[in-house]
Amino acid sequence: MVDIINEYTRETTCEYKGEVYSVRDNGAVMRHVREGKKARKLDNIWTFGKKDPKKGYMMFSSHRVHIIVARAFIPGNEDGKMVVDHIDTNRCNNRVENLRWLTKLENVLLNEATLKRVTYLCGGDIQKFIDNPSCMRDLTGDNQDIMWMRTVTAEEARTAWDHISAWSKRPSSTYKMMQKQEKIKDFEQWLEVHKVKEEHHTKDGNTIINLDSTKHSRSGIMGEDVEQYHGHIGTSSNPELNEEYVETLNAWKEQEAFANTKNESFTKGALQIHFHEKLYFPLCPEVSAVVNLDEYAKRLEMGKVFAYGVGGNNYIIKSIGWSFNWDFLQIETEVKTDKWQIPCFIHISIEEGKYVHSSGEFEANYRFCDSPNVLQCGAITQCYFPLCPKEGNISLEEYAALLQKNALCEKNLYTDGYVFDREITKSKDGTSIIYVGVEMPESLKPYGDMIIFVEHGKVIHQIGSTYFDKRYLEREFCRIRGQEWNDEEEIDDDYC
C-alpha cells in the first residue's frame, strides 16, 4: 500500500472545514494534528479514504476525499458554489486530472439520467430549456429535486450549455468515451440519441396526432420534429424534401411504431417489444414446454446467439442475470453486424403464458456464473466457483464442508482465490450465510471476503472487499466466533 500512496508528482496543503490536510495529486490525503490537541486515530496517516458502499465515493471520516483534492489543486471555486465532477465517472478515481469544478447546472446537464428528466419536462427538447428554463413543468414526485432549475436565467443556461459543448470537443472526455461506445458522430447526435419524449396529443388542423411513448431513438429525428417534417412534405415551402427523403421518414415512422408495440416474434410463443425489427429467439423454450423463467435460464449460455434478425443482426450473450425480485431475466448482449457492434440489454418476463423480450436499460441484478443455480453479485467481473454444487437442493452445510483451507474456491479473469477460512453464521437480518475469507496470491491486495447464501433455490456469492493485511480477516473471524482479538497494532485496511 505504501508504494501506491507514494506514487505522486505533486503535494500541497489546504484547509477544509476547519481541518488542515496534506494532499497529493494521486488522490491521497493526510489530516494534520490540530494545534495544541492530542493526535486522533486518523491523524498523520496517508490514505485514499474508505469507500462509501451506498454512494461509491471515497470518504475520509465524514468528508468526501475528491472535494479535498479539488480544493487543494484546482482553482475556480472560490465562492464555494460549484461541485466536483469525476471526468471518467469513476467515483473512486480521485487523481487531480480526473476532477473538475462544475456549476450545479452543468453537472445536471452532463448526467444522462437528469438530462433525460429535464428534456422530458420541457416537452422533449432540451433547447426549450436553454431558451427558457422556466418552461419546466410537472415538478412533482421524483422531479422535485430539480425544481430549482426553474429559477435559472436564460443567460446562465446558455453559459452552462456553451461550457459542456466545449467540453465535448476536448481530445479527452467522457463524451469521447460515449461517442466511441455508441458509434455517434457529434455532440448534437449524442443529444438526439439520449432525448426523451412523452406520450401526448398535439393538434394539426382538425386532426389529433398521437405520438408514441419511447425512451429514446437512434434515428436522429425525434417526436414532434417528425410530425413537423411530415406536415411540410410535398409543399412548395420545402422543395428540398425529395421523394427519397419522404420514403426515409415513412420507413422511420413504421419502425418506431413497430418498436413501441408488443409483437409476435418469428419464434412461436415469444413476444418482443422495443426492437426495430422482427427477431428469432433460438433459445426460447417451445410453447408446449412449462412456461417459467427457470426453464428459460437453463438454456442460456455465454457466447451463444440469443437473438437474430433477417437483416443479419446477431445478439451474442455476454452475461446473464436475474432481477433482485426474481421477476425477470436480464441478458447482456452484444449486437454484431457486418459494420458495427453495440451492447444491448434484454429483459425476459412472462405475460399471459408467453415469454416477453424487451430491449431496455441495465438494472442492478444478480449474475449467472457457471450454471443457472450459481450466481454472484457485488462485482462486475465474471467469477466462477468450482466447489459450488451446480444441481439439486444445495445446503450451506454441504457447501461449507467443501470449502477447506487452501482449496480453490473462486476464479476470474485476473486471479484465483483460495479459502483462507470460513464460518457459517447469520447476517444482521437473521439470514444464514457462510462468511468466507479468500486469499489471492497474485493480487495487489492479496486478501478478500465474500458472503454466500441461498435464495430462490440458488446459491448467491456476494463479493466483498479486498485487503492488504490478512489480520483484517483474522479479526473478522474472531468477531464472528465470539473470540477475543488481542492484536493491538492498527491495521492499515481500516483507513484505506
C-alpha positions in Angstrom: 0.0 0.0 0.0 2.9 2.4 0.8 4.2 2.2 -2.8 0.8 3.2 -4.2 0.4 6.1 -1.7 3.9 7.3 -2.7 3.2 7.3 -6.5 2.6 11.0 -7.0 4.3 14.1 -8.5 2.8 17.0 -6.5 2.0 17.5 -2.9 0.4 20.6 -1.2 -1.6 21.6 1.8 -5.1 23.0 2.1 -7.8 23.8 4.7 -11.2 22.2 4.5 -13.9 22.6 7.1 -11.6 23.7 9.9 -9.0 21.0 9.3 -5.6 21.2 7.6 -4.7 18.4 5.1 -1.7 17.5 3.1 -2.9 16.4 -0.3 -1.2 14.5 -3.2 -2.2 14.6 -6.8 -2.8 10.9 -6.8 -5.8 11.4 -4.6 -4.2 10.6 -1.2 -4.8 12.9 1.8 -3.4 13.2 5.3 -5.1 15.1 8.1 -2.8 17.2 10.4 -3.0 17.1 14.2 -4.9 20.2 15.5 -2.6 22.7 17.1 -2.4 22.1 20.9 -4.5 19.0 20.6 -3.8 15.3 21.0 -3.4 13.3 17.8 -6.6 11.5 16.7 -6.7 8.0 15.3 -6.8 9.1 11.7 -4.3 12.0 12.0 -0.9 11.9 10.3 -1.8 8.9 8.1 -1.8 9.0 4.3 -4.9 7.3 2.9 -7.1 7.3 -0.2 -10.1 7.1 2.1 -12.7 4.4 2.6 -15.4 3.7 0.0 -19.0 4.6 0.9 -20.9 1.4 0.0 -24.1 3.4 -0.8 -22.8 6.3 -2.9 -19.5 5.0 -4.1 -17.4 8.0 -3.0 -14.1 7.7 -1.2 -14.6 9.1 2.3 -12.2 10.4 5.0 -14.1 10.4 8.2 -17.4 12.1 7.1 -15.8 14.1 4.3 -15.6 13.2 0.6 -11.9 12.9 -0.5 -12.5 14.3 -4.0 -13.6 17.6 -2.6 -10.5 18.0 -0.5 -8.3 17.1 -3.5 -10.1 19.6 -5.8 -9.8 22.3 -3.1 -6.1 21.7 -2.9 -5.1 21.7 -6.6 -7.9 23.1 -8.8 -8.7 26.8 -8.7 -12.1 28.2 -9.8 -14.4 27.6 -6.9 -13.6 30.5 -4.6 -17.2 31.2 -3.8 -17.9 27.5 -2.9 -20.9 27.2 -5.1 -19.6 24.6 -7.6 -19.5 20.8 -7.4 -16.7 18.4 -8.2 -17.2 16.1 -11.2 -15.3 12.8 -11.8 -14.5 13.0 -15.5 -14.3 9.3 -16.1 -17.4 8.8 -13.9 -15.4 6.5 -11.5 -16.1 8.0 -8.1 -13.1 6.2 -6.6 -10.6 7.8 -9.0 -9.6 11.0 -7.2 -6.5 11.8 -9.2 -6.3 15.5 -9.9 -6.5 15.0 -13.7 -9.8 13.2 -13.2 -11.5 16.0 -11.3 -13.0 19.4 -12.4 -15.3 22.0 -10.9 -18.7 22.3 -12.5 -21.7 24.5 -11.8 -24.7 22.7 -10.4 -26.5 23.2 -13.7 -23.6 21.9 -15.8 -23.5 18.8 -13.5 -27.2 18.2 -14.2 -26.8 18.6 -18.0 -23.8 16.3 -18.1 -25.6 13.5 -16.3 -27.5 11.3 -18.7 -30.3 10.5 -16.2 -31.0 14.0 -15.1 -30.6 15.3 -18.7 -33.4 12.9 -19.7 -35.6 14.2 -17.0 -35.1 17.8 -17.9 -35.7 17.1 -21.6 -38.9 15.2 -20.7 -40.2 18.1 -18.5 -39.5 20.5 -21.3 -41.6 18.7 -23.9 -38.9 16.5 -25.4 -36.5 19.3 -26.5 -33.5 20.4 -24.3 -33.3 23.5 -26.5 -36.5 24.7 -25.0 -34.9 24.7 -21.5 -31.8 26.6 -22.7 -34.0 29.3 -24.2 -36.4 29.4 -21.3 -35.6 27.4 -18.1 -38.9 28.3 -16.5 -40.7 26.1 -19.2 -40.2 23.0 -17.0 -43.5 21.6 -15.8 -44.9 18.9 -13.5 -42.1 19.2 -10.9 -43.7 16.7 -8.6 -42.7 13.3 -7.1 -39.2 12.3 -8.1 -38.7 15.6 -10.0 -38.8 17.9 -7.0 -35.0 17.8 -6.6 -34.5 19.7 -9.8 -37.3 22.3 -9.1 -34.5 24.9 -8.5 -33.7 24.8 -12.3 -36.9 26.8 -13.0 -35.2 29.9 -11.4 -32.1 29.7 -13.6 -31.8 32.6 -16.0 -31.6 32.0 -19.8 -28.1 33.6 -19.7 -26.9 31.1 -17.1 -28.5 28.2 -19.0 -26.7 29.3 -22.2 -23.4 29.7 -20.5 -23.6 26.2 -19.0 -24.6 24.8 -22.4 -21.6 26.5 -24.0 -19.3 25.1 -21.4 -20.4 21.5 -21.8 -20.5 21.8 -25.6 -16.8 23.0 -25.4 -16.1 20.0 -23.2 -17.4 17.7 -25.8 -14.8 19.0 -28.3 -11.9 18.3 -26.0 -9.5 15.5 -27.1 -10.2 13.5 -23.9 -13.6 13.5 -22.2 -16.3 11.1 -21.0 -18.3 12.3 -24.0 -15.5 10.9 -26.3 -15.8 7.6 -24.5 -19.6 7.5 -25.0 -19.1 8.6 -28.6 -16.8 5.6 -29.3 -19.1 3.2 -27.5 -22.3 4.4 -29.1 -21.0 5.0 -32.6 -22.2 8.6 -32.8 -20.8 11.3 -35.0 -21.1 14.5 -33.0 -22.4 16.1 -29.8 -25.7 17.0 -31.4 -26.3 13.4 -32.4 -25.5 12.3 -28.9 -28.2 14.6 -27.6 -30.7 13.2 -30.1 -29.8 9.7 -29.1 -30.5 10.5 -25.4 -33.6 12.7 -25.9 -36.8 11.7 -24.2 -40.4 12.4 -25.3 -43.7 11.7 -23.6 -46.9 10.2 -24.8 -49.2 13.1 -25.6 -51.5 14.6 -28.2 -51.0 17.6 -30.5 -53.4 19.2 -32.9 -52.6 19.6 -36.6 -55.6 21.5 -38.0 -58.6 19.3 -37.2 -56.5 16.1 -36.8 -55.3 14.9 -33.4 -52.0 13.0 -33.8 -50.9 10.6 -31.1 -47.1 10.4 -30.5 -46.0 7.1 -29.2 -44.1 7.0 -25.9 -40.4 5.9 -26.1 -37.3 6.2 -24.0 -35.0 7.2 -26.9 -34.4 6.7 -30.5 -31.2 6.3 -32.6 -32.8 7.8 -35.7 -31.7 11.4 -35.2 -35.2 12.7 -35.7 -37.5 12.8 -32.7 -41.2 13.1 -31.9 -42.7 16.4 -32.8 -39.9 17.1 -35.3 -41.1 14.1 -37.4 -44.7 15.4 -37.3 -43.4 18.9 -38.3 -41.5 17.4 -41.3 -44.5 15.3 -42.3 -46.6 18.4 -42.2 -44.4 20.1 -44.8 -43.7 17.2 -47.1 -44.8 17.9 -50.7 -45.3 21.7 -50.1 -43.5 24.4 -52.1 -42.1 25.8 -48.8 -39.8 22.8 -48.5 -38.6 21.9 -52.1 -35.5 20.2 -50.7 -37.6 17.3 -49.3 -37.5 14.9 -52.2 -39.2 11.6 -52.6 -36.3 9.6 -51.2 -36.4 11.7 -48.0 -40.1 11.2 -47.7 -39.6 7.4 -48.0 -36.9 7.5 -45.3 -39.2 9.4 -42.9 -42.1 7.0 -43.6 -39.8 4.0 -43.0 -38.6 5.5 -39.8 -42.2 6.0 -38.5 -43.1 2.5 -39.4 -40.0 1.2 -37.5 -40.8 3.4 -34.4 -44.5 2.2 -34.4 -43.3 -1.4 -34.6 -40.8 -1.0 -31.8 -43.3 0.5 -29.5 -45.9 -2.2 -30.0 -45.8 -5.7 -28.4 -45.4 -8.0 -31.4 -45.2 -11.7 -32.1 -41.6 -12.6 -33.0 -40.5 -15.2 -35.5 -40.3 -17.7 -32.7 -43.6 -19.2 -31.8 -44.8 -18.2 -28.3 -42.2 -15.4 -27.9 -43.3 -11.8 -27.9 -41.0 -8.8 -28.4 -41.1 -5.0 -27.8 -38.7 -2.1 -28.2 -36.9 -3.8 -31.2 -36.9 -2.2 -34.6 -37.0 -5.5 -36.5 -38.8 -8.8 -36.0 -36.4 -11.3 -34.4 -35.8 -15.0 -33.8 -35.1 -16.2 -30.2 -33.5 -19.6 -30.8 -33.0 -20.4 -27.1 -36.6 -19.7 -26.1 -38.5 -22.8 -24.8 -41.2 -24.1 -27.0 -44.8 -23.2 -26.3 -45.6 -26.8 -25.2 -42.9 -26.6 -22.5 -43.6 -25.3 -19.0 -43.6 -21.5 -19.1 -41.3 -20.3 -16.4 -38.0 -18.3 -16.3 -36.0 -21.1 -14.7 -36.7 -23.3 -17.7 -35.5 -20.5 -20.0 -32.5 -19.8 -17.8 -31.2 -23.4 -18.2 -30.8 -22.8 -22.0 -28.8 -19.7 -21.7 -25.0 -19.7 -22.1 -22.4 -17.0 -22.6 -21.2 -16.7 -26.2 -24.4 -18.2 -27.7 -26.6 -16.3 -30.1 -29.6 -15.2 -28.1 -31.5 -13.5 -31.0 -31.1 -12.6 -34.6 -32.9 -10.9 -37.5 -33.2 -11.3 -41.2 -31.0 -8.2 -41.7 -28.0 -10.0 -40.2 -28.1 -8.6 -36.7 -26.8 -11.2 -34.1 -27.3 -10.7 -30.4 -24.5 -12.6 -28.6 -24.8 -13.3 -24.9 -22.2 -11.5 -22.7 -23.7 -12.1 -19.3 -26.9 -13.4 -17.8 -28.6 -12.3 -14.6 -31.8 -12.2 -12.5 -33.6 -9.2 -11.2 -33.5 -9.0 -7.4 -37.2 -9.7 -7.3 -36.7 -12.8 -9.5 -39.4 -11.5 -11.8 -37.3 -11.1 -15.0 -34.1 -12.3 -16.5 -31.6 -9.7 -17.8 -29.4 -10.7 -20.7 -26.4 -8.5 -21.6 -25.8 -9.0 -25.4 -23.5 -7.5 -28.0 -25.2 -6.8 -31.3 -22.9 -7.8 -34.1 -23.4 -6.9 -37.8 -21.0 -6.6 -40.7 -20.3 -3.0 -39.9 -20.6 -2.4 -36.1 -21.3 -3.8 -32.7 -23.0 -2.3 -29.7 -24.1 -3.5 -26.2 -27.8 -4.2 -25.7 -29.7 -5.3 -22.5 -32.7 -7.5 -23.0 -35.2 -8.3 -20.2 -37.3 -11.5 -20.3 -40.6 -11.7 -18.4 -43.8 -13.8 -18.7 -47.2 -12.3 -19.6 -50.3 -14.4 -20.2 -48.3 -17.6 -20.7 -45.8 -16.2 -23.2 -42.2 -15.0 -22.9 -41.8 -11.3 -23.5 -38.5 -10.0 -24.7 -37.9 -6.3 -24.1 -34.9 -4.2 -25.1 -34.2 -2.0 -22.1 -31.6 -0.4 -19.9 -29.2 -2.0 -17.4 -30.6 -2.7 -13.9 -28.7 -3.9 -10.9 -29.1 -7.6 -10.7 -27.6 -10.9 -9.7 -25.4 -12.5 -12.4 -25.1 -16.1 -13.5 -21.7 -17.7 -13.2 -21.1 -21.3 -14.4 -24.7 -22.5 -14.0 -28.2 -21.2 -13.6 -28.1 -22.1 -9.9 -24.8 -20.4 -9.1 -24.9 -16.6 -9.1 -22.8 -13.7 -7.9 -23.5 -10.1 -7.0 -21.4 -7.2 -5.8 -18.7 -7.4 -8.6 -18.8 -6.7 -12.3 -16.0 -9.1 -13.1 -17.4 -12.5 -14.1 -16.4 -15.1 -11.4 -16.6 -18.9 -11.3 -16.9 -21.0 -8.1 -15.5 -24.5 -8.8 -16.5 -26.0 -5.4 -20.2 -24.9 -5.5 -22.6 -27.7 -6.4 -24.4 -26.9 -9.6 -27.5 -29.0 -9.4 -30.1 -30.1 -6.8 -31.1 -28.6 -3.5 -27.9 -27.1 -2.1 -27.5 -26.6 1.6 -25.0 -24.2 3.2 -23.7 -27.0 5.4 -22.8 -29.1 2.3 -21.1 -26.2 0.6 -19.2 -25.2 3.7 -17.8 -28.7 4.1 -16.2 -28.4 0.6 -14.6 -25.0 1.5 -11.5 -26.4 3.1 -8.5 -24.2 3.8 -6.3 -23.5 0.7 -8.9 -25.1 -1.6 -9.5 -23.2 -4.9 -12.9 -21.5 -4.4 -13.1 -18.6 -6.9 -11.7 -17.9 -10.3 -12.0 -14.9 -12.6 -10.1 -13.3 -15.5 -7.5 -11.7 -13.2 -6.8 -14.0 -10.3 -7.5 -17.3 -8.5 -8.9 -17.3 -4.9 -8.2 -19.9 -2.2 -10.0 -20.5 1.0 -8.4 -18.6 3.9 -11.1 -19.5 6.4 -14.8 -19.9 6.5 -17.6 -19.9 9.1 -21.4 -20.5 9.0 -23.1 -17.6 10.7 -26.0 -15.2 10.3 -26.4 -11.8 8.7 -27.8 -8.8 10.5 -31.3 -9.7 9.3 -31.0 -13.2 10.5 -30.3 -14.9 7.2 -28.0 -18.0 7.4 -24.7 -17.3 5.5 -21.2 -18.6 5.0 -18.6 -15.9 5.6 -15.5 -16.8 3.5 -12.1 -15.3 3.7 -10.2 -15.6 0.4 -6.5 -15.4 -0.3 -5.4 -14.2 -3.8 -1.6 -14.5 -4.0 -1.3 -12.8 -7.4 -3.4 -9.7 -6.5 -2.1 -6.3 -5.3 -4.5 -6.7 -2.3 -4.0 -10.4 -1.6 -6.9 -10.9 0.8 -10.7 -10.6 0.3 -14.0 -11.8 1.6 -17.4 -12.9 0.3 -20.8 -13.9 1.8 -22.6 -17.0 0.5 -26.3 -17.6 1.0 -29.2 -19.4 -0.6 -32.2 -17.6 -2.1 -34.9 -18.7 -4.5 -33.2 -22.1 -4.7 -30.0 -20.6 -6.0 -26.6 -20.1 -4.3 -25.6 -16.4 -4.2 -22.0 -15.3 -3.8 -21.9 -11.7 -2.7 -18.3 -10.5 -3.4 -17.0 -8.2 -0.7 -13.9 -6.1 -0.3 -10.1 -6.7 -0.7 -7.4 -6.1 1.9 -3.7 -5.7 2.2 -3.3 -7.3 5.6 -4.6 -10.8 6.5 -5.1 -9.7 10.1 -8.2 -7.9 8.9 -9.8 -11.3 8.0 -8.4 -12.9 11.2 -10.1 -10.2 13.3 -13.4 -10.7 11.4 -13.4 -14.4 12.2 -12.6 -13.7 15.8 -15.6 -11.4 16.0 -17.9 -13.9 14.2 -16.8 -16.7 16.6 -17.1 -14.6 19.7 -13.3 -14.8 20.3 -11.1 -12.1 21.7 -8.8 -10.2 19.4 -5.6 -9.5 21.2 -3.5 -7.7 18.5 -3.4 -4.0 19.4 -1.4 -3.0 16.4 -3.5 -0.9 13.9 -4.5 -2.4 10.6 -3.9 -0.2 7.5 -7.0 -1.5 5.8 -9.2 0.4 8.3 -8.0 3.6 6.7 -7.9 2.8 3.0 
